Amino acid sequence: MWSAMTAACDAAAAKNVAFLPGAEEEVTNIGLEKWNLALQKKYNTPEAGRAIMYTTYQCYLKAIPDRIAQHLETASNEGFIAGVKLVRGAYMRSEPKGLIFETKEGTDDCYDACAEAVLKRQWTSRIAPSTTNPAPPFPETNIVLATHNLPTITKAQQIRSQQLLAGPPESLPRLSYIQLLGMADEISQALVQNPGMKADTQGRVIKCMTWGTTTQCLNFLLRRASENKEAALRVDDTRKAMGKEIFRRVRGVFGLA
């Protein structure tokens, strides 16, 4: 299995393509994260200049702030780039209830706290190293915010805008906003058109597209829709936003934009 994974990572590294393996139920995540960290150390080198391998953190889990802190401290001590992909979580119905936050607000707070720490590259009261006297330097990070949550994206953009005012974009960590194709498309569209994104040479907006048979894609999207009720319930907002965008493009065709 290790040979197969390193062969795939070798191919990805040769093409400068990132791997973003998903998280699973918590009973398997600890093992998966050990593999991911070993691969991050091998491929996310300063010489590579970017993360090839990412670890996905499900922020509905109460243990995630401490785990992210441990992994960031490992990256700092061992000198590799931390690939951090943040999601809210996919297994609420099957996880033991004691492992996850009791409310959506708890999950949102956890997600935003993790995002703030890695975006600012600063230890915080929630994302803290085990050694604090002195604390290790915060490692270089590459970040993926995989979310359809508008308040979270707005907070991240505010942090990023302040950073762009303070220094050149080249000094910022690589950042990708990712939404599923067909969900929260109005958020993706607004991100693409945001002037701050145009100035942010280290930031990207990505739409995740399913690939497979119709049955495979449908099952995947139905599951994502169930998980992302917040995005699914914004159908009216999406319709209005898409209508406005179509009107803008039609005006552009006739030179009225």
C-alpha positions in Angstrom: 0.0 0.0 0.0 2.8 2.4 0.8 4.5 1.7 -2.5 1.2 2.4 -4.3 0.6 5.7 -2.4 4.2 6.9 -3.0 3.9 6.1 -6.7 0.8 8.2 -6.9 2.4 11.0 -4.9 5.5 10.8 -7.1 3.3 11.3 -10.2 1.4 14.2 -8.5 4.6 15.9 -7.4 6.1 15.6 -10.9 3.0 17.5 -12.3 2.8 19.9 -9.3 -0.7 18.6 -8.4 -2.0 18.4 -4.9 -3.6 15.3 -3.2 -6.5 16.0 -0.9 -7.6 12.7 0.6 -10.9 12.9 2.6 -11.3 12.1 6.2 -13.4 9.1 7.3 -15.1 8.0 10.5 -13.1 9.0 13.6 -12.2 5.3 14.3 -10.0 5.3 11.2 -8.9 8.9 11.1 -6.0 8.6 13.6 -4.3 5.9 11.4 -5.1 7.9 8.2 -3.5 11.0 9.7 -0.3 9.2 10.6 0.0 8.1 6.9 -0.7 11.6 5.7 1.9 13.2 8.0 4.5 10.7 6.8 3.6 11.6 3.2 3.6 15.3 4.0 7.1 15.0 5.5 8.3 13.2 2.3 6.6 15.5 -0.3 5.8 18.9 1.4 9.4 20.0 1.5 10.6 23.6 1.4 12.4 22.7 -1.9 9.0 21.7 -3.4 7.7 25.1 -2.3 4.1 23.9 -1.8 2.1 21.1 -0.3 1.5 18.1 -2.4 -0.3 16.1 0.4 -3.0 17.5 2.6 -4.7 16.2 5.7 -8.5 16.7 6.0 -9.8 17.8 9.4 -13.5 17.4 10.2 -14.3 20.3 12.5 -17.4 18.8 14.0 -15.0 16.7 16.1 -14.2 18.1 19.5 -10.6 16.8 19.3 -9.7 18.6 16.1 -8.2 21.8 17.5 -5.7 19.8 19.6 -4.9 17.4 16.7 -4.3 20.3 14.3 -2.0 21.9 16.9 -0.1 18.6 17.3 0.3 18.2 13.5 1.4 21.9 13.0 3.9 21.5 15.8 5.3 18.4 14.1 5.6 20.3 10.8 7.4 23.1 12.6 9.8 20.7 14.3 10.5 18.5 11.2 10.6 21.3 8.7 7.9 20.5 6.2 4.9 22.5 4.9 1.6 21.7 6.6 -1.2 20.9 4.2 -4.4 21.7 6.0 -7.8 21.1 4.5 -10.8 22.1 6.7 -14.3 20.6 6.3 -17.2 20.6 8.8 -17.7 16.8 8.7 -19.5 14.0 6.9 -20.5 11.3 9.5 -22.7 13.0 12.0 -25.2 10.1 11.9 -22.6 7.4 12.5 -20.1 9.0 14.8 -20.4 8.4 18.6 -22.3 11.5 19.9 -19.7 12.3 22.5 -17.0 12.9 19.8 -18.8 15.7 18.0 -20.1 19.1 19.0 -23.7 19.1 20.2 -24.7 22.2 18.1 -23.9 23.5 14.7 -22.6 26.7 16.4 -20.0 24.6 18.1 -18.8 23.2 14.8 -18.8 26.7 13.2 -16.7 28.1 16.1 -14.2 25.2 15.8 -14.0 25.6 12.0 -13.5 29.4 12.2 -10.9 29.1 15.0 -8.9 26.6 13.0 -9.1 28.7 9.9 -8.0 31.8 11.7 -4.9 30.2 13.2 -3.6 28.8 9.9 -4.5 31.9 7.9 -2.8 34.2 10.3 0.0 31.6 11.0 -0.3 32.2 14.7 -0.8 30.0 17.7 -4.0 30.7 19.6 -5.6 29.7 22.9 -7.4 26.9 20.9 -4.7 26.0 18.5 -1.7 25.8 20.9 1.5 23.8 20.8 2.5 21.5 23.6 5.7 23.4 24.2 5.1 27.1 25.0 8.3 28.2 26.7 9.3 29.0 24.1 6.7 28.0 21.6 8.0 26.6 18.3 7.6 28.9 15.3 4.4 28.4 13.4 5.1 26.3 10.3 4.5 27.3 6.7 1.0 26.2 5.7 -1.0 25.6 2.6 -4.7 25.9 3.2 -7.9 24.6 1.7 -11.2 25.9 3.0 -13.7 23.4 1.7 -17.0 25.0 2.8 -20.3 26.4 1.5 -20.7 28.5 4.6 -20.8 32.2 3.7 -20.0 33.6 7.2 -16.9 31.5 7.3 -15.7 32.6 3.9 -16.4 36.2 4.7 -14.3 36.0 7.9 -11.5 34.3 5.9 -11.6 37.1 3.3 -11.5 39.8 5.9 -8.3 38.2 7.4 -6.8 37.9 3.9 -7.7 41.5 3.0 -5.9 42.8 6.0 -2.9 40.7 5.2 -2.8 42.1 1.6 -2.8 45.6 3.0 0.1 44.8 5.3 2.4 43.0 2.8 2.9 41.6 -0.7 0.7 38.6 -1.7 3.8 36.5 -2.2 4.3 36.5 1.6 1.0 34.8 2.3 0.3 31.1 2.5 -1.4 29.4 -0.5 -5.1 29.4 0.0 -7.9 27.6 -1.9 -11.6 28.1 -1.5 -13.5 25.0 -2.6 -17.2 24.4 -3.2 -19.0 21.6 -5.0 -20.1 22.3 -8.5 -23.9 22.9 -8.3 -23.8 24.0 -4.6 -23.2 27.5 -3.4 -22.3 28.6 -6.9 -23.3 32.1 -6.1 -20.6 32.1 -3.4 -18.0 30.9 -5.8 -19.1 33.5 -8.4 -18.8 36.3 -5.8 -15.3 35.0 -4.8 -14.1 35.0 -8.4 -15.4 38.5 -9.0 -14.1 39.9 -5.7 -11.3 42.5 -6.4 -9.4 41.2 -3.4 -9.1 37.8 -5.1 -7.7 39.3 -8.2 -4.9 40.9 -6.1 -4.3 37.7 -4.1 -1.9 35.8 -6.3 -1.7 33.1 -3.6 -5.5 32.6 -3.5 -7.7 30.4 -5.7 -11.3 29.5 -6.1 -12.0 25.9 -7.1 -15.2 24.0 -8.0 -15.1 20.3 -7.2 -16.7 18.3 -10.0 -17.7 14.7 -9.6 -16.2 12.1 -12.0 -17.7 8.7 -12.6 -20.8 6.9 -13.8 -24.2 8.6 -13.4 -25.0 6.3 -10.5 -21.7 7.0 -8.8 -22.1 10.8 -9.2 -25.7 10.9 -8.2 -25.0 8.9 -5.0 -22.1 11.2 -4.2 -24.1 14.4 -4.8 -27.1 13.2 -2.8 -24.9 12.5 0.1 -23.2 15.9 -0.2 -26.7 17.5 -0.4 -27.7 15.8 2.8 -24.5 16.9 4.6 -24.7 20.4 3.2 -28.3 21.3 4.0 -27.2 24.9 4.5 -26.2 25.1 0.9 -29.2 23.1 -0.3 -31.6 25.4 1.4 -30.2 28.5 -0.3 -31.8 27.5 -3.7 -33.7 30.8 -3.9 -30.5 32.8 -3.2 -28.6 30.8 -5.8 -31.4 31.3 -8.4 -31.4 35.1 -7.8 -27.6 35.3 -8.0 -27.4 33.3 -11.2 -30.2 35.4 -12.8 -28.2 38.5 -11.9 -25.1 37.1 -13.4 -26.8 36.1 -16.6 -28.2 39.6 -16.9 -24.7 41.1 -16.3 -23.2 38.9 -19.1 -26.0 39.7 -21.6 -25.4 43.4 -21.0 -21.7 42.8 -21.6 -22.5 41.2 -25.0 -24.2 44.4 -26.0 -21.5 46.7 -24.6 -23.7 47.8 -21.6 -21.6 46.4 -18.8 
